[in-house]
């Protein structure tokens, strides 16, 4: 499963995203030893900040995180980078800054300390101002150009989904010299409110990550991959090998995993890599590029969608005990429950597809009328 990503020879396409799980050299070394193809450091800034507590909440599906940046000073990363790379492997330095020149300064330091590439983090969900700026092509272009001009290693630009024009922002990064695009960053959120104490889960806005943002990440990767001739790294909600394959089939050259590592530890990387290798081996596929973009090629614009007479049909067999999922969900009152099956009134059925999606027995199919 070796892959050439940004000219970096990765042993596999599974990378670890920037975050507190990659906060120092020892943490990064453990992730590389667990099998990661590359690890992105926690975002490095000029002035490290002390943590607030609590700073992470998780509801079993997604997480809100308000840890902002690395708490290690720039010069301290010389030692951390040495430790991180002591076991071999590719380390990418995530840098964040208030100005292009500051970003370039940190990036050049990280290159000197041994980073194999740079990832520019241009947004932070905790700060609305940075999210707004991340939508501005000129802002992204200036940061990218300045960093590219001051380092010789590849430069990734990590985009925010808050940019409604994410393709245009990606194009601006390419024109400014970016080697690749990572998307998406976490999404500005409040995870929830305790209705008894009337307090939010955390007392400020933070970054939302985990499985619930995967559909958003998939759309962003496909959009960028379709429109910008740069390698794309898919980030957001990857919990297993199937999720990694989804990103690759929608145009990603590699993927990054974060929240799953935070919740399960480095062993999740080993499991995902092993399962990926098994999937490729079972299909006699040796090159990731053989499936890269396979699903993307089947994507259409809405204007290309054809209006076809389609209806739902049961394939027979017994329903799950007392299950009425499709009956209750049918907005068109087209499905009736029989003793052990369902019947569909095709004169009412419009082929919307919700019943097929929610049937626990997967016994409903869509057919041409």
N, C-alpha and C positions, 0 to 999 in steps of 0.2 A: 504493500500500500504506500510505498514511497511516493512523495509528491514534490514537484518543484514549485514552490510558492514564493514569488518575488525573487527568484534566483536562490532561495534558501532550500537546501536539500532536507526536507522534513521526512522522518521515518514513517510518518502517517499524517493524515490531514486533521487530526484532533488536537487542537490547541486549547490552552487555558486562558480565559479572559482576564483582563485587569480587575483587581479587587483585593480585599484584605486577605484572601487565601494565598495571595502571591505578594505578601507584604515585605518579605525580606529574603535574603539569600537561601536560608535553610528551608523556608517554605517552598521556594521555587525549585530547589534541588529535589525535594520530595515529590513534587508534581512531575518533574522530568523522569525521575526514577519509576514513577507509577505508569509511565508509558506515553506521556504527552509528547506530541510532535514538536511543540514549542510552547513557551509560557510567556504571557505578557505581564510585566510587573504591575503592581499597583501604581496608580498615576502619581508621578513624581513632580513636585512643585518647588519653587524657590524657598518658600517659608513654610516648613512643616507645621501642622496644627495639632494640638492635643485633642484627643477624642472626647466626645460627649457620651454619656451613658444614660439609658440604653440607646443603641444606635441601629439595631437590626430587629425587625419583627417578621415573622413568617406564619402564614395561615394554613399551611399544608399544600398550598398551590403556588402562591407567589410571595415575594419578599419585598419589604421596603427597607432601604439601606440609606442611612445618612452619614456613614463614614465617607468623608470627602476625598482625602488624598493620603499618600504615604506620610507617616510620621517620622521618616528618616530624612535628615538633611541631605542635600544634593551630594556633598562630598562624602557622606557616609555610604553612598551607593557604590563607591569604588570597592570597598570591602565586600559588600553584599553581592555585587556582581561576580566577584571572584569566587565566593562560596557557591552561588547559584550555578556557575558553569564548571564547578569542580568535578561534576559527574558527567560532563559532556552535555550536548543538547543545545537547542536554539533558544535564546532569550531575547525578547523584544521589549524595549523600554517604552512605557506609556508616559507621555509628558503632557502637562497642562500648565497654562500660563495666561497672564492677562494681556500680554502684548506679543507680537510676532518675534521681536528681538529676544524677549525673555524665553520664549519657547525654543528658539534656535540655540540660545546659550545652554539650556538644560540638555537639549538633544545632543549637542556637540560634546558635552561632558559625558553623557551616557555612551556615546560612541567610543570615546577615549577609554572608558572603563570596561569596554568589551561587549556592549550590546550589539546584537546582530542586525537589528532593525529598530526603527522608531515608529511608534503609533501616537499620532497627535489626537488627544481628547479635546474636542472643541466645544463640548457642552457639559453642563452639570445640572441635573434635574432639581437640585436644592436651590439653585439660583435662577430665577425667571429670566433675568437679564442675559445670562449666558445662553439660555435656550432660545431666546429671541435672536441673538447674534448668530447662533448656529444655523439660522435660516438664511442668512445674508451671504450671497455668493462672494462679495468683495471681502468679507471678514475671513471666510474659509480660504479664499485664494491667497490673501496676504500672509496668513499663518503658514500655509503649505509652502509657498514660494520661499519664505525666509528660512524655514527649517531645511528644505531641500538644498538651498544654496550653501548651507553650513555643515552638511554631513555628506558622507560618501556612501552610507548604508541605505537600504531601501526605506521609504517612508510611507506608512499607512495613515490614512485619515479616517477616524472613527466618527460616523455621522449620527445625528440625532433624528429620531422619527418625528419630533415636533416640527421639523422642517417640512412644510406641505409641498415644497418643491425639491424633494430629496434628490431627484435625478439631476436637476440643474446645479445643485450644490456639488454633487459628485463630479459633474462635468467641469465645474470650476476647479475642483481639486486636481483633476487630471491635467487641465491646462496649466496649472501652477507647478506641475512636475511630480505629483504623487505617483508612487509605484503601485498602490492598491487602495482599496476601500474596505473598511470594516463597518458593518451595520447589522444591528442597531445598538445604540447606547440604551441605558435604562430610561424609563419613561416617568415623568413627573407624576407623583401620586400622593394620596393619603390612603393607607391600606384599609383603614376602617375606623369606626367609632364605638367605644363601649357605651351602650345606651343606658347602662345603670349608673356609671360614674360621669357620663357625658364628656369623656375625654377621648381624643384621637389616639390611635395606636402609638404614634410618636408625635411629639409636640411641634413638628414642623414638616414641611414638604420633603420628600425624598425620592430616590430612584426605585422604580418598580421593575422587578425582574422575575424570571422563572417561567414555568410552562404557559401561563396565560398570555404572555407577550409573543409566543412563538408565531402565531398566524400573522402578526404585524411584522415581525422580523422576516418571515418568508416572503411577504409581499414586497418589502423593501429590497431584499436581495434580488428577487426576480426583476424588479423595476430597474435597478442599477445595472444588473448583468445584461439586460436586454438593450440598454441604452448607452452604456459607457464601456469602452474597450480597455478595461483594467481588471486584474484579478480581484475577486470579491471574497471577503471572509464573512461567513454568516454567524451572527451572534444573537442569542435570545431564546431561552426556554428549552434548550437541548438537554434531555434527561436520559436518553438511551440512543442506541445505534440507529434506530429507525428515524429519529428526529434529525440526526446528522445526515443521513441519506436524503431526507427531504430537502435540506438546504443545498446539498450537492446537486441533486436532480433539478433544482431551480437555479443553478448557475454558479453556486459557490465553489471556489477552488479549495477552501479549507473552512473549518468551523472553530468557534471558540465556546467553551463551556465555563460557566461561572457559578450560578446558584446551586446547581446539582453538586458541585464540588463543596460549596459552603455547607450544604445540608448533609452530605454523605461522606465527605472526606475524599482523599486522593484515590481511594479504591474504585470510585465510580469511573475514573479515567481508564483504569486497567480493564474494567468490564466492558466499557464502550468500545475500546480498541480491539479487544478479543472478539467481541460480537461482530464488529465490522469485518475483521479478518475472516471470520467464519462465513459471513454473508458473501464476501467477494470470492472466497475459495469455493463455496458451494455452487457458484455460477461460473466458475473458471474465468473470472475477471481479474486481471492483474494490474490494470491501470485505472486510476480514479477518473481520468479524462474520458473513459469509455462510457460513463454514465453522467458525467457533468453536463447539466443543462438539458437532460433528456425530457424532463417534465416541462421545462420552460418552453421548449419548442412546440408544445401543445397548448400553450396559453394563447388566448385571443383577446382582442379588445372587445368591449361590449358591443360595439357596432358590428362586429363580425359574427356575433351569435345569431344562430338561425332560430326562427320560431317554428317549432315542430310539434305536431300533436302527439304528446306522450302521456301515458297513464300508468298508474301503479297496478301491480298484480301480485297476488300471493303465490308462492311456489308450492303451497300445500304444507302438510305437516302440522303438528300441534303447536299452539301458542304456549308461551310460558304461563304457569298457573296464574289465573286472575289478572293477566296482563291486558291493559286497555290503552297502552301508550299511544299507538297509532290512531285509535279511535278518538281519544281525547285531544290529540294534537291536530287532527284534520280540521282545518279552517273552513273546508267546503262541505262538511258533513257527507263525505263520499264513502266512508268506511263504516261497516257494521260488523259487530262481533257475532260470530256463530258459536256453536257449542264448543268447538276446539280450534277454530280457524277464524279468519276474517273474510268478508266479501267486499268488493269494491264496486261502487256504482260508477261506471266509466263515463256516464253522461254528466256527472258532477265533478269527477276527478280532473284536475288541471295539470297534473304531473309536477307539482312543486318540489317533491322529493323529501319533505320533512319526515314522512312516515318511514321511508327506507333508512334514513339516518338514525332513527331512534329505536327501531325494532331490535329487541335484545336477542332474538333468534336469527336475525339477518335473513328473514324469509321473504321480504318484500323487494320487488325489483321494479324497474321502470322500463316500459316497452313502448314501441311506437303503436299508436292507435290503429 
